[in-house]
Amino acid sequence: MPGRAQLTERGGLLALLVELSPESRADPEEQTRLRGIVEDFATDPSEEPSKGPPTSRSLAWTRPGHFGFQEALRAAWLARERREARHRERERGLLRRHGLGPEVRREFRGQLVEVHALFEEARALQRQREAPPAAPPAPPPPPQGPAGEGLAVALPRLRAQEVRHLMGRLGVSVPPPKGESRRGSVDGGLGDGLGAAAGVEDGEDGALTFAGLLAEVRARRRELMRERQDLVEGVLRGFRKNTRGELSMEDVCSIVGELGLFPNSPDLQRHVAQLIEEGDADGSGGWSLAELALLIQRVDERLGQLRRSSEDARAEEMSFSGEEVRRLRDAFDRHSADGEMSHEQAEHAVGLRLGLRLSQRSLAQHLEVVDPACGSLCFVKFMELVRSIQNSQGGLLLRID
């Protein structure tokens, strides 16, 4: 950022606003909004009326088309306020459209729009996989009556396997499924620990609506928070609470660090800061145990998302397609425990799940290359193992059911 005595031109201010809003780099509409803010600041305030609330145009500036530290600070604040206002409006629209209650709004505050975007993306992929080679055009929407009342429209749903992948993209760890039916769907809906959220109306093969997905995520979060409860309570004993039994913001940051969740990258630092800002659900300024437990879960999910992004980037480097990565994840999840796979489990995953046939001696040679320490395989090492086997067999394709 320019120093307090320095000035920057319009291009410099726009670059600064984009840097402070990384998501705008892939959003032309957001870039247009940021340019509008820069143009507002480039206007001479003497040409604007002096009455009314202060705006970007009523700020003092040094030279036309040049901006100092205070102008840049104000522009960044204004861009954030407008962005958050649009985000809140989209959240309110989703809450109304899907009949979601205040408890969902509190828990998914700042996340609801992202989850819905991933839900729609997963639905699009699901339609592509299920469509016949020459699918007929979609039928027209059902007729509506004069008062807007027509035939009931079925809510869009995601099948069980798509839900599992989506929850993985959200960083919500799910237990391995019990097994597969003949059609490839997971037995019992979503498998152990899933598909049992109270009040969720499941469709065929355990398919879930958007509201059902949120209920499933909440149910799984509760399970994970219960598993972590003793650890969190043990850390809490070393901190003094206020008269209402709540923790201060400083204590919350210390606890996150003691649990090994302290952010070590700028992206995670920004995200954790936002979660902490949003986590005080009742606005009291203090943190209850329930609020702290949810914060820790959300931070852990963010770490899972970053880890998955890193894995996807490595898969792209190895030229795996999206469908192949999905297949690899399914195989890894079914033959691993706590994110690690033994060499024996790798043998089952490679042969039974992926259809890559080779002798135990040959497999041992490949394992020696990708895992010379003779330990266990993470997902990236598993992908490297599969690619090594494929290369040795002339690029044999994975079996994708």
N, C-alpha and C positions, 0 to 999 in steps of 0.2 A: 504494500500500500504506500502511496506517496507520503512523504513526511509532511509535517504540519506547515512548513514554509514552502513546500513545493506545490506546483500546479501540474495538472494533467489535462489533455485535450479530450474531446468527445470519445475518440477511439479508446483511449486509456481508461476512461470511466466505464465504458461499456465492457471492456475486457475484465475490469475488476468485478463488475456485477455478475458476469458469466462465471468467473472464478469462484465467487461466493455462492453460486447456484449451479452446481455441476449438472443437475438434471436438465438445465436449459440448453446444454450443448446439443442435445438430440431432439429438441422441441422448438421448431421454427416459430410457433405462436408465442412461446415464452420469450424468445429472442426479440420478437417484434415489440412485445410489451416493455422489455428492458430498454429498447431503443427509444420508445416513447418517453420513458422516464428521463433518459439522457437529454432528449430534445426539450422536455419541460425545464430542465435545469439550465439549458442554454438560452432560455428566453430572458430578456431584460425585465427584471421585476418592476421597473418604473412604468412599464407599459401595462401592467396588470392593476386591477382595482385593489385598493388597500383594505377594503372591508372584507369581512368573512373570515373563516377559519384559516390558519396558516397552511399553505400548500408548498409543493416543491418550487413553484414559481415565485413565492414571496420570500425566499431565502436570499441573504446577501451573497454576492459573488464578487470575485476580484477583477477578472477581465472577461469580456465576452468570449464564450466558447472554451474557457479554461476553468478548472475546478480545483479547489483546495481540499484540505483534509475534512473540514466540516461539511462541505457540500457532498463529498464522497460518502461520508458517514451517514448523512441524511438520506442520500439516494439508496444506499444499501438497506437502511431501515425501511424506507418506503417500499422498495421492491419486495422485501420479506413480508411486510404487512399485507400487501396486495395479493401475493402468492398464497399466504395462509388464509386470507379471506375467501379466495376462490376454492381452496382445498376444503374449507369448512362447509361451503355451500354444496360442494359435490358430496361430502359426507352426509349432509342432511337429506339430500335427494336420495341417496342409497338407503338411508334409514327408513324413509317414507315408502320407497318403492318395494322394499322387501319386508316391511312390517317388523323392523328390529327395535328392540326395547332399549331403555336407557343404560342397562347393564352392559349391553353389547357396545354402545357408544363409548362408555367409559373405558372398557378394556381394549377396544381397537382404535382408540383416539389416535389420530395421526397415521394409522395403518390401514384403515378400512378401504380407502381408494386403491391402495396398492394391492390388497388382497383381491378386490373385485377385478382389477385389471388382469391379474394372474388367472383368476377363475375364467374370465372370458377368453383369454389366450388358450387355456387348457381345453375349453369347450370347442374352440375352432380346430385345434389339433385332433380332438376326439371325432369331430364330424368328418375330417379328412380321412381318418383311419377307417371309419365305418361306412363311408360313401362307396357305392359300387363304381367300377371304372367309368361308366357312362351314366351318371346319375341324372334323373330328370330334373327340370327346374323345380324350385321349391313352390309348394302350393300357396295361393294368396292367403292373406290373413283372414280370420273368421269375420263374418259380417257383424257390424255393430248396430244396435238399436238406436232410436232417436235420443235416448238419454245416455248413450255410451255403454249400454249394457248389451253384451252379446254372448256368444258361446265362450265357455271357460277356456282359457289358454293355458296349456301345461307349462309349468315353470321349468326353465332349463336345468338340467341335472348333469352331474359328472359321475362317471362310473368309478367303481372302487379303486381300480388301478390308477386312474388319473388323479383321484383324490390323494392317494399315497404319494405320488410324485409331486403334487402341488404342495402338500404339507412339508415335504423335503425341501422344496424351494423356499418355503417360509422359515426354514430352520427348525421346524418342530419335529423332533425325533420320534419315529414310530417304531413299534416292535415288528419283528419279521412276521409275515403272515404264516398261518398254519399250513397252508398248502393251496393247490390250485384245482379248480374244477376242470372238466373236459374243455370248456370254452376259454379257460385261461383267467377267469375272474377269481378273486380271492374268496376262499371258503369263509362263510360266516360274515359276509359283507367286507369289512376292512381288516379283518384279522384280529389277533389278540390285542386287547386294549382299545380297539377302535370300533366304530359302528354301534356304540352303546350310549350315545349322548341322549339324555332324557328329553323327550318331546320332539325328537327328530323324525320326520316322516321320510323314511327311506323309500327309494323307488326300486325298480327291478335291478337285481344284481348289486344291491347296496348303493345305488346311485343317490347322490345328494344334491339338493338345491344349494344356492348360495347361502341361505340362512342355515341350512343343515351343515354346510361346511364350517361355518363360523361356530356352530354349536359343537361340532366335532373337535375343532381346534381348542375351544375352551375346555372341553372335557379332558383332552389329552394334556393340556397345560396343568390342569388340577392334579392329574396323576404325577406329572413330573415334579410339581412343586411339593407334593406330599413326600416323594422320594428324597427330596432335598431338605425337608423340613428340619430334621435333627441337626444337619450341618449348619443351616442358617441360624437356628436357635442357639447353637453352641457359640457361634461368632457374636451373636447379639449380647451374650452375657457380659461381655467386656465393655459395653457401652451404656451410658447413663441416659435414661429416658426422661422426658418432661413430666409435668403433673398429669397429663392425659395419656401417659404411656407411649408417647411418640418419640421418634428420633429426629435429630436435626439433619439438614441437608449435608453438612460436613461429615456427620457420622455415616450417612448413606454412602457417600463417595468412598469413605474408608473401608466400609464393609464390602463394597464391590471389589476393591483392590485386594482385600484379604481372601476373598473367594477365588482369586486368580482370574477375574474378569476385567481387570483394569485395561482400558483401551491402549493399544500400542501402535495405532495407525491414525492418521488425521481423519479418515472417513469414519472409523469406529468412534473416535472421540466426539465428532459432531453428532453422531447418532445417539450415543449415550447421553450427551448433554441434552439433546431434545427429549429423550425418554425421561430423564430426571425432571425436566421442566414440566412434562405432561403427567408424570406419575403421581403427583399429589392430587388424587382424584377429588377430594373434598375441599381443596383450596385452603387448608388450615395452616400450611407452612410447615407442618410436622408430618412424619411418616409413620403409618401404622405397620404392623407386621404383614398384613395382607398386601398393602401397597408395595412394601419392600420385596416380598416374595414374587409379585408379578413383575416388578422391575428387573430382578435378577433373572427371571425366566426370559423376559424380552431381550436382555443383553445377551444371554446364552443363545437365543435364537438368531440374533444378529451375527454372532460369531459363526454359527452354523451356516448362515447365508454366505458369508465371506469365504468360508471354507469350500462351500459348494461352487461358488463362482470361480475359485482358484482351480478346482477339479475340472470344471467345464472348459476353462482356458487351456489346461493341459491336454484334455481330450481333443480339443480343436487342433492343437499343435501336432497331435498324433494322427490327425485326419480321420477321426471317428465321426460318423454322421450322428445327427440327433437321435435317430431311432436306435442306432447301435449303443449310444451312451445309456439310453433308457434300459435297453436289454442288459447291459453290463451292470447297471445299478440294481436291477431286479435280481440278477444272479448273485451279486455281492451281498445284498441285503438278506437273501435267503440262506446263505452259507457263511455268515460271519456273525460275530458277537461284539457289541460295543465298538463298532467301527474297525475291527481288526479281524483278519482271516488267517487261519493256520494253513500250512502247506497241504495238509490233508483235506481241509475244506476247499482249498483252491482246486484240488484235483477233481472233487465232485462238481464244483461250479463250472469248471472248464469243460468237462466231459458231458455231464448230465444236462446242464442248463444251456450251454452254448454250442454243443455238438462238435467240439474240437477234439478229435480222437488222436491220441498219441500214447506211447508207452510210458511207464513210470520212470524209466531211466531218462527218456527224453524230457519229460516234465521236470525231473530233478535238475537237468542241465539248464533249462530255462529259468527255473527258480534260483539257481546259483548266480545267474547273470543279473536278475532284477533284485534279488534279496540275498546278497552274499553273507549277511550276518546270520542267516538261517533262523530268522525270527518269524514275525507275522507280517501280513500284507495289509497296508491301508488301501483305499480305493484307487489312488493314483498308481501304486505299485501293481495292483491287480490289472489295471488297464495296460500297463507296460508289459506284464506277463502275457496277456492275450495278444497284444500286438507282436511280441517276440515270436509267439507260436504261429500266428498268421504269416509272418514274414518267412518263417522256415518252411511253411507249407504252400508257398506260392501265392500268398494273399488270399487264402480261403476265407470266404465270407462267414459272418456269424449267422447262426440259425435264429431267425426272428419269427416267433409265432404270431 
